[in-house]
Amino acid sequence: LPAWLAPVQVVVASITDSANDYARYVAGVATEAGLRVETDLRNEKISYKVREHSVMKVPFILAVGGREAEARTVALRRLGSNHQHVQDAIETIATLRNESLAPDMQSH
């Protein structure tokens, strides 16, 4: 499904338990921006979480750990891509919000 139709558009997954508070913060900002968000704070390896949410066809996974929390960034992984990009959290959420709007509502 395209992002605008996906029941869950973004999963914020913590890499370590110490990043759980930052993961909750990022999820809160994304929810306030109008995205449908879930957090994954389970004590599992990040590769397991990414694989599981990819199988569930979640369009965007934001991985956060200690480095991301310190720098106020997120590691963005898009569905179908094996690459991740570390970016500013607020800018990333704004971009994902626009990408998750119905096509006739997107600003180009």
N, CA, C and O atoms as a GROMACS GRO file, in nm:
protein
  432
    1LEU      N    1   0.083  -0.120   0.000
    1LEU     CA    2   0.000   0.000   0.000
    1LEU      C    3   0.087   0.125   0.000
    1LEU      O    4   0.195   0.126   0.059
    2PRO      N    5   0.041   0.230  -0.066
    2PRO     CA    6   0.114   0.356  -0.054
    2PRO      C    7   0.105   0.408   0.089
    2PRO      O    8   0.014   0.372   0.163
    3ALA      N    9   0.198   0.494   0.126
    3ALA     CA   10   0.205   0.542   0.264
    3ALA      C   11   0.075   0.605   0.311
    3ALA      O   12   0.037   0.590   0.427
    4TRP      N   13   0.005   0.676   0.222
    4TRP     CA   14  -0.116   0.745   0.265
    4TRP      C   15  -0.230   0.649   0.297
    4TRP      O   16  -0.325   0.687   0.364
    5LEU      N   17  -0.222   0.525   0.250
    5LEU     CA   18  -0.325   0.425   0.278
    5LEU      C   19  -0.285   0.326   0.388
    5LEU      O   20  -0.370   0.255   0.441
    6ALA      N   21  -0.158   0.322   0.422
    6ALA     CA   22  -0.108   0.224   0.520
    6ALA      C   23  -0.170   0.249   0.658
    6ALA      O   24  -0.174   0.363   0.704
    7PRO      N   25  -0.218   0.143   0.723
    7PRO     CA   26  -0.275   0.160   0.857
    7PRO      C   27  -0.174   0.214   0.956
    7PRO      O   28  -0.208   0.297   1.041
    8VAL      N   29  -0.049   0.168   0.946
    8VAL     CA   30   0.061   0.222   1.026
    8VAL      C   31   0.162   0.279   0.926
    8VAL      O   32   0.215   0.206   0.843
    9GLN      N   33   0.186   0.409   0.935
    9GLN     CA   34   0.276   0.472   0.839
    9GLN      C   35   0.421   0.471   0.887
    9GLN      O   36   0.513   0.460   0.806
   10VAL      N   37   0.440   0.482   1.018
   10VAL     CA   38   0.575   0.493   1.074
   10VAL      C   39   0.586   0.405   1.198
   10VAL      O   40   0.496   0.403   1.282
   11VAL      N   41   0.697   0.333   1.209
   11VAL     CA   42   0.732   0.264   1.333
   11VAL      C   43   0.861   0.328   1.384
   11VAL      O   44   0.959   0.340   1.311
   12VAL      N   45   0.858   0.369   1.510
   12VAL     CA   46   0.979   0.419   1.575
   12VAL      C   47   1.032   0.304   1.660
   12VAL      O   48   0.968   0.263   1.757
   13ALA      N   49   1.149   0.253   1.623
   13ALA     CA   50   1.207   0.136   1.690
   13ALA      C   51   1.333   0.177   1.766
   13ALA      O   52   1.423   0.238   1.709
   14SER      N   53   1.337   0.143   1.894
   14SER     CA   54   1.456   0.173   1.973
   14SER      C   55   1.562   0.066   1.950
   14SER      O   56   1.531  -0.053   1.937
   15ILE      N   57   1.688   0.110   1.946
   15ILE     CA   58   1.799   0.017   1.929
   15ILE      C   59   1.842  -0.038   2.064
   15ILE      O   60   1.879  -0.155   2.075
   16THR      N   61   1.837   0.046   2.167
   16THR     CA   62   1.872   0.006   2.303
   16THR      C   63   1.766   0.059   2.399
   16THR      O   64   1.693   0.153   2.368
   17ASP      N   65   1.759  -0.003   2.516
   17ASP     CA   66   1.663   0.042   2.617
   17ASP      C   67   1.686   0.187   2.657
   17ASP      O   68   1.591   0.258   2.690
   18SER      N   69   1.810   0.231   2.655
   18SER     CA   70   1.840   0.369   2.695
   18SER      C   71   1.781   0.472   2.599
   18SER      O   72   1.773   0.590   2.633
   19ALA      N   73   1.741   0.429   2.480
   19ALA     CA   74   1.683   0.520   2.381
   19ALA      C   75   1.530   0.519   2.383
   19ALA      O   76   1.468   0.586   2.301
   20ASN      N   77   1.470   0.444   2.474
   20ASN     CA   78   1.324   0.433   2.476
   20ASN      C   79   1.254   0.567   2.495
   20ASN      O   80   1.153   0.594   2.430
   21ASP      N   81   1.306   0.652   2.584
   21ASP     CA   82   1.243   0.782   2.606
   21ASP      C   83   1.249   0.867   2.480
   21ASP      O   84   1.152   0.934   2.445
   22TYR      N   85   1.363   0.865   2.411
   22TYR     CA   86   1.375   0.941   2.286
   22TYR      C   87   1.282   0.884   2.180
   22TYR      O   88   1.222   0.959   2.103
   23ALA      N   89   1.268   0.751   2.174
   23ALA     CA   90   1.177   0.688   2.079
   23ALA      C   91   1.033   0.735   2.105
   23ALA      O   92   0.959   0.764   2.011
   24ARG      N   93   0.996   0.742   2.232
   24ARG     CA   94   0.861   0.792   2.266
   24ARG      C   95   0.843   0.938   2.223
   24ARG      O   96   0.738   0.977   2.173
   25TYR      N   97   0.948   1.017   2.243
   25TYR     CA   98   0.944   1.158   2.203
   25TYR      C   99   0.924   1.170   2.052
   25TYR      O  100   0.836   1.244   2.006
   26VAL      N  101   1.004   1.098   1.974
   26VAL     CA  102   0.995   1.102   1.827
   26VAL      C  103   0.856   1.056   1.783
   26VAL      O  104   0.795   1.118   1.695
   27ALA      N  105   0.806   0.950   1.843
   27ALA     CA  106   0.672   0.900   1.809
   27ALA      C  107   0.566   1.006   1.840
   27ALA      O  108   0.471   1.023   1.764
   28GLY      N  109   0.582   1.076   1.951
   28GLY     CA  110   0.487   1.182   1.987
   28GLY      C  111   0.488   1.295   1.887
   28GLY      O  112   0.382   1.345   1.849
   29VAL      N  113   0.606   1.336   1.844
   29VAL     CA  114   0.617   1.443   1.743
   29VAL      C  115   0.553   1.398   1.612
   29VAL      O  116   0.482   1.475   1.548
   30ALA      N  117   0.579   1.274   1.572
   30ALA     CA  118   0.522   1.222   1.448
   30ALA      C  119   0.370   1.212   1.457
   30ALA      O  120   0.300   1.240   1.359
   31THR      N  121   0.318   1.173   1.571
   31THR     CA  122   0.173   1.165   1.590
   31THR      C  123   0.112   1.304   1.582
   31THR      O  124   0.008   1.324   1.519
   32GLU      N  125   0.175   1.400   1.648
   32GLU     CA  126   0.126   1.539   1.642
   32GLU      C  127   0.127   1.592   1.499
   32GLU      O  128   0.045   1.678   1.465
   33ALA      N  129   0.218   1.543   1.416
   33ALA     CA  130   0.225   1.586   1.277
   33ALA      C  131   0.116   1.519   1.191
   33ALA      O  132   0.102   1.551   1.073
   34GLY      N  133   0.040   1.428   1.251
   34GLY     CA  134  -0.069   1.365   1.178
   34GLY      C  135  -0.037   1.229   1.121
   34GLY      O  136  -0.117   1.174   1.045
   35LEU      N  137   0.078   1.173   1.155
   35LEU     CA  138   0.114   1.040   1.104
   35LEU      C  139   0.056   0.932   1.194
   35LEU      O  140   0.036   0.953   1.314
   36ARG      N  141   0.029   0.816   1.136
   36ARG     CA  142  -0.014   0.699   1.214
   36ARG      C  143   0.113   0.624   1.256
   36ARG      O  144   0.184   0.569   1.172
   37VAL      N  145   0.138   0.623   1.387
   37VAL     CA  146   0.268   0.580   1.439
   37VAL      C  147   0.252   0.471   1.543
   37VAL      O  148   0.156   0.470   1.620
   38GLU      N  149   0.347   0.379   1.544
   38GLU     CA  150   0.362   0.281   1.652
   38GLU      C  151   0.506   0.287   1.700
   38GLU      O  152   0.596   0.323   1.624
   39THR      N  153   0.527   0.252   1.826
   39THR     CA  154   0.663   0.241   1.878
   39THR      C  155   0.693   0.094   1.902
   39THR      O  156   0.604   0.016   1.938
   40ASP      N  157   0.818   0.057   1.883
   40ASP     CA  158   0.863  -0.079   1.910
   40ASP      C  159   0.979  -0.069   2.009
   40ASP      O  160   1.093  -0.045   1.970
   41LEU      N  161   0.947  -0.088   2.137
   41LEU     CA  162   1.047  -0.074   2.243
   41LEU      C  163   1.091  -0.210   2.298
   41LEU      O  164   1.155  -0.217   2.403
   42ARG      N  165   1.055  -0.316   2.226
   42ARG     CA  166   1.091  -0.450   2.274
   42ARG      C  167   1.241  -0.469   2.281
   42ARG      O  168   1.317  -0.404   2.209
   43ASN      N  169   1.282  -0.557   2.368
   43ASN     CA  170   1.423  -0.588   2.384
   43ASN      C  171   1.464  -0.694   2.281
   43ASN      O  172   1.493  -0.809   2.314
   44GLU      N  173   1.464  -0.652   2.155
   44GLU     CA  174   1.502  -0.739   2.042
   44GLU      C  175   1.611  -0.668   1.962
   44GLU      O  176   1.627  -0.546   1.974
   45LYS      N  177   1.684  -0.742   1.882
   45LYS     CA  178   1.784  -0.682   1.794
   45LYS      C  179   1.712  -0.594   1.691
   45LYS      O  180   1.602  -0.626   1.647
   46ILE      N  181   1.778  -0.484   1.654
   46ILE     CA  182   1.715  -0.390   1.559
   46ILE      C  183   1.692  -0.457   1.424
   46ILE      O  184   1.594  -0.427   1.356
   47SER      N  185   1.781  -0.548   1.383
   47SER     CA  186   1.762  -0.616   1.254
   47SER      C  187   1.634  -0.700   1.256
   47SER      O  188   1.565  -0.710   1.155
   48TYR      N  189   1.604  -0.760   1.369
   48TYR     CA  190   1.480  -0.838   1.384
   48TYR      C  191   1.359  -0.746   1.372
   48TYR      O  192   1.262  -0.778   1.303
   49LYS      N  193   1.364  -0.632   1.439
   49LYS     CA  194   1.252  -0.536   1.435
   49LYS      C  195   1.231  -0.484   1.294
   49LYS      O  196   1.117  -0.476   1.246
   50VAL      N  197   1.340  -0.448   1.225
   50VAL     CA  198   1.329  -0.396   1.089
   50VAL      C  199   1.269  -0.502   0.997
   50VAL      O  200   1.180  -0.472   0.917
   51ARG      N  201   1.317  -0.624   1.008
   51ARG     CA  202   1.265  -0.733   0.923
   51ARG      C  203   1.116  -0.754   0.950
   51ARG      O  204   1.037  -0.767   0.857
   52GLU      N  205   1.078  -0.758   1.077
   52GLU     CA  206   0.939  -0.783   1.114
   52GLU      C  207   0.846  -0.673   1.060
   52GLU      O  208   0.740  -0.702   1.005
   53HIS      N  209   0.887  -0.547   1.076
   53HIS     CA  210   0.801  -0.437   1.029
   53HIS      C  211   0.803  -0.424   0.878
   53HIS      O  212   0.706  -0.376   0.819
   54SER      N  213   0.911  -0.467   0.814
   54SER     CA  214   0.914  -0.469   0.668
   54SER      C  215   0.817  -0.572   0.613
   54SER      O  216   0.748  -0.547   0.515
   55VAL      N  217   0.812  -0.688   0.677
   55VAL     CA  218   0.717  -0.793   0.636
   55VAL      C  219   0.573  -0.743   0.653
   55VAL      O  220   0.484  -0.780   0.577
   56MET      N  221   0.552  -0.659   0.755
   56MET     CA  222   0.420  -0.603   0.779
   56MET      C  223   0.391  -0.483   0.688
   56MET      O  224   0.285  -0.421   0.698
   57LYS      N  225   0.486  -0.452   0.598
   57LYS     CA  226   0.472  -0.347   0.497
   57LYS      C  227   0.456  -0.207   0.554
   57LYS      O  228   0.384  -0.124   0.498
   58VAL      N  229   0.523  -0.180   0.666
   58VAL     CA  230   0.523  -0.044   0.722
   58VAL      C  231   0.613   0.041   0.631
   58VAL      O  232   0.730   0.006   0.610
   59PRO      N  233   0.562   0.152   0.576
   59PRO     CA  234   0.639   0.230   0.480
   59PRO      C  235   0.769   0.290   0.534
   59PRO      O  236   0.869   0.295   0.462
   60PHE      N  237   0.768   0.335   0.661
   60PHE     CA  238   0.886   0.402   0.715
   60PHE      C  239   0.919   0.349   0.853
   60PHE      O  240   0.832   0.336   0.939
   61ILE      N  241   1.048   0.317   0.874
   61ILE     CA  242   1.095   0.275   1.006
   61ILE      C  243   1.200   0.376   1.050
   61ILE      O  244   1.296   0.403   0.979
   62LEU      N  245   1.180   0.431   1.168
   62LEU     CA  246   1.275   0.524   1.227
   62LEU      C  247   1.344   0.452   1.342
   62LEU      O  248   1.282   0.425   1.445
   63ALA      N  249   1.472   0.423   1.326
   63ALA     CA  250   1.549   0.356   1.431
   63ALA      C  251   1.621   0.462   1.512
   63ALA      O  252   1.681   0.554   1.457
   64VAL      N  253   1.614   0.448   1.644
   64VAL     CA  254   1.681   0.545   1.732
   64VAL      C  255   1.760   0.472   1.839
   64VAL      O  256   1.714   0.375   1.899
   65GLY      N  257   1.880   0.521   1.861
   65GLY     CA  258   1.967   0.468   1.965
   65GLY      C  259   2.030   0.583   2.042
   65GLY      O  260   1.982   0.697   2.033
   66GLY      N  261   2.134   0.555   2.114
   66GLY     CA  262   2.200   0.657   2.194
   66GLY      C  263   2.257   0.771   2.112
   66GLY      O  264   2.241   0.888   2.148
   67ARG      N  265   2.323   0.738   2.000
   67ARG     CA  266   2.380   0.843   1.915
   67ARG      C  267   2.271   0.932   1.857
   67ARG      O  268   2.285   1.055   1.852
   68GLU      N  269   2.162   0.870   1.812
   68GLU     CA  270   2.052   0.947   1.755
   68GLU      C  271   1.988   1.037   1.861
   68GLU      O  272   1.954   1.152   1.833
   69ALA      N  273   1.973   0.985   1.981
   69ALA     CA  274   1.914   1.065   2.089
   69ALA      C  275   2.002   1.186   2.120
   69ALA      O  276   1.951   1.297   2.139
   70GLU      N  277   2.132   1.166   2.125
   70GLU     CA  278   2.224   1.276   2.153
   70GLU      C  279   2.220   1.383   2.045
   70GLU      O  280   2.220   1.502   2.074
   71ALA      N  281   2.216   1.339   1.920
   71ALA     CA  282   2.220   1.431   1.806
   71ALA      C  283   2.081   1.478   1.762
   71ALA      O  284   2.069   1.562   1.674
   72ARG      N  285   1.977   1.423   1.824
   72ARG     CA  286   1.837   1.456   1.786
   72ARG      C  287   1.811   1.419   1.640
   72ARG      O  288   1.752   1.497   1.564
   73THR      N  289   1.856   1.300   1.601
   73THR     CA  290   1.838   1.249   1.465
   73THR      C  291   1.762   1.117   1.469
   73THR      O  292   1.731   1.065   1.577
   74VAL      N  293   1.733   1.064   1.352
   74VAL     CA  294   1.674   0.932   1.337
   74VAL      C  295   1.741   0.863   1.219
   74VAL      O  296   1.790   0.928   1.128
   75ALA      N  297   1.744   0.731   1.223
   75ALA     CA  298   1.793   0.653   1.108
   75ALA      C  299   1.669   0.607   1.033
   75ALA      O  300   1.596   0.519   1.079
   76LEU      N  301   1.645   0.666   0.917
   76LEU     CA  302   1.526   0.638   0.836
   76LEU      C  303   1.551   0.524   0.740
   76LEU      O  304   1.649   0.525   0.665
   77ARG      N  305   1.463   0.425   0.743
   77ARG     CA  306   1.466   0.316   0.647
   77ARG      C  307   1.330   0.311   0.578
   77ARG      O  308   1.227   0.302   0.645
   78ARG      N  309   1.330   0.317   0.447
   78ARG     CA  310   1.206   0.312   0.370
   78ARG      C  311   1.179   0.169   0.326
   78ARG      O  312   1.272   0.092   0.300
   79LEU      N  313   1.053   0.134   0.320
   79LEU     CA  314   1.013   0.000   0.277
   79LEU      C  315   1.071  -0.030   0.139
   79LEU      O  316   1.059   0.052   0.047
   80GLY      N  317   1.134  -0.146   0.124
   80GLY     CA  318   1.191  -0.186  -0.003
   80GLY      C  319   1.335  -0.143  -0.022
   80GLY      O  320   1.397  -0.178  -0.123
   81SER      N  321   1.390  -0.067   0.073
   81SER     CA  322   1.528  -0.022   0.063
   81SER      C  323   1.612  -0.090   0.171
   81SER      O  324   1.565  -0.112   0.283
   82ASN      N  325   1.733  -0.123   0.137
   82ASN     CA  326   1.825  -0.181   0.235
   82ASN      C  327   1.913  -0.074   0.298
   82ASN      O  328   1.998  -0.105   0.383
   83HIS      N  329   1.894   0.049   0.257
   83HIS     CA  330   1.978   0.158   0.306
   83HIS      C  331   1.902   0.240   0.409
   83HIS      O  332   1.780   0.250   0.406
   84GLN      N  333   1.978   0.297   0.500
   84GLN     CA  334   1.917   0.388   0.595
   84GLN      C  335   1.994   0.519   0.591
   84GLN      O  336   2.114   0.522   0.562
   85HIS      N  337   1.923   0.626   0.620
   85HIS     CA  338   1.982   0.759   0.618
   85HIS      C  339   1.960   0.823   0.754
   85HIS      O  340   1.847   0.828   0.803
   86VAL      N  341   2.066   0.872   0.815
   86VAL     CA  342   2.054   0.940   0.943
   86VAL      C  343   2.027   1.087   0.913
   86VAL      O  344   2.105   1.154   0.844
   87GLN      N  345   1.915   1.136   0.967
   87GLN     CA  346   1.871   1.271   0.938
   87GLN      C  347   1.815   1.336   1.064
   87GLN      O  348   1.783   1.267   1.162
   88ASP      N  349   1.802   1.469   1.061
   88ASP     CA  350   1.739   1.542   1.169
   88ASP      C  351   1.597   1.489   1.190
   88ASP      O  352   1.522   1.470   1.094
   89ALA      N  353   1.560   1.465   1.314
   89ALA     CA  354   1.431   1.403   1.344
   89ALA      C  355   1.313   1.489   1.299
   89ALA      O  356   1.221   1.439   1.234
   90ILE      N  357   1.314   1.618   1.331
   90ILE     CA  358   1.201   1.705   1.299
   90ILE      C  359   1.186   1.722   1.148
   90ILE      O  360   1.075   1.718   1.096
   91GLU      N  361   1.297   1.740   1.076
   91GLU     CA  362   1.292   1.754   0.930
   91GLU      C  363   1.241   1.625   0.866
   91GLU      O  364   1.164   1.629   0.771
   92THR      N  365   1.286   1.511   0.918
   92THR     CA  366   1.243   1.382   0.863
   92THR      C  367   1.092   1.365   0.881
   92THR      O  368   1.024   1.322   0.788
   93ILE      N  369   1.042   1.398   0.998
   93ILE     CA  370   0.898   1.383   1.024
   93ILE      C  371   0.818   1.474   0.931
   93ILE      O  372   0.714   1.433   0.880
   94ALA      N  373   0.865   1.596   0.909
   94ALA     CA  374   0.796   1.688   0.818
   94ALA      C  375   0.792   1.630   0.675
   94ALA      O  376   0.689   1.637   0.608
   95THR      N  377   0.903   1.573   0.632
   95THR     CA  378   0.909   1.511   0.498
   95THR      C  379   0.814   1.392   0.489
   95THR      O  380   0.740   1.378   0.392
   96LEU      N  381   0.816   1.305   0.592
   96LEU     CA  382   0.730   1.187   0.590
   96LEU      C  383   0.582   1.226   0.596
   96LEU      O  384   0.498   1.161   0.535
   97ARG      N  385   0.552   1.332   0.668
   97ARG     CA  386   0.414   1.380   0.675
   97ARG      C  387   0.366   1.417   0.534
   97ARG      O  388   0.256   1.378   0.494
   98ASN      N  389   0.448   1.490   0.460
   98ASN     CA  390   0.410   1.530   0.325
   98ASN      C  391   0.397   1.407   0.234
   98ASN      O  392   0.304   1.399   0.154
   99GLU      N  393   0.490   1.313   0.246
   99GLU     CA  394   0.487   1.192   0.162
   99GLU      C  395   0.368   1.102   0.197
   99GLU      O  396   0.325   1.021   0.115
  100SER      N  397   0.315   1.117   0.318
  100SER     CA  398   0.206   1.030   0.363
  100SER      C  399   0.068   1.089   0.338
  100SER      O  400  -0.033   1.027   0.372
  101LEU      N  401   0.064   1.206   0.279
  101LEU     CA  402  -0.066   1.266   0.244
  101LEU      C  403  -0.118   1.203   0.117
  101LEU      O  404  -0.040   1.152   0.036
  102ALA      N  405  -0.248   1.207   0.099
  102ALA     CA  406  -0.308   1.160  -0.027
  102ALA      C  407  -0.246   1.241  -0.141
  102ALA      O  408  -0.213   1.358  -0.122
  103PRO      N  409  -0.230   1.182  -0.259
  103PRO     CA  410  -0.161   1.250  -0.370
  103PRO      C  411  -0.216   1.389  -0.402
  103PRO      O  412  -0.140   1.480  -0.436
  104ASP      N  413  -0.346   1.407  -0.392
  104ASP     CA  414  -0.402   1.538  -0.426
  104ASP      C  415  -0.380   1.643  -0.317
  104ASP      O  416  -0.412   1.760  -0.337
  105MET      N  417  -0.324   1.601  -0.202
  105MET     CA  418  -0.299   1.695  -0.092
  105MET      C  419  -0.152   1.727  -0.073
  105MET      O  420  -0.118   1.814   0.008
  106GLN      N  421  -0.063   1.658  -0.146
  106GLN     CA  422   0.080   1.677  -0.130
  106GLN      C  423   0.123   1.810  -0.189
  106GLN      O  424   0.073   1.853  -0.293
  107SER      N  425   0.218   1.876  -0.120
  107SER     CA  426   0.278   1.997  -0.176
  107SER      C  427   0.401   1.955  -0.253
  107SER      O  428   0.481   1.874  -0.205
  108HIS      N  429   0.417   2.008  -0.371
  108HIS     CA  430   0.531   1.967  -0.456
  108HIS      C  431   0.633   2.074  -0.466
  108HIS      O  432   0.734   2.056  -0.533
   0.00000   0.00000   0.00000
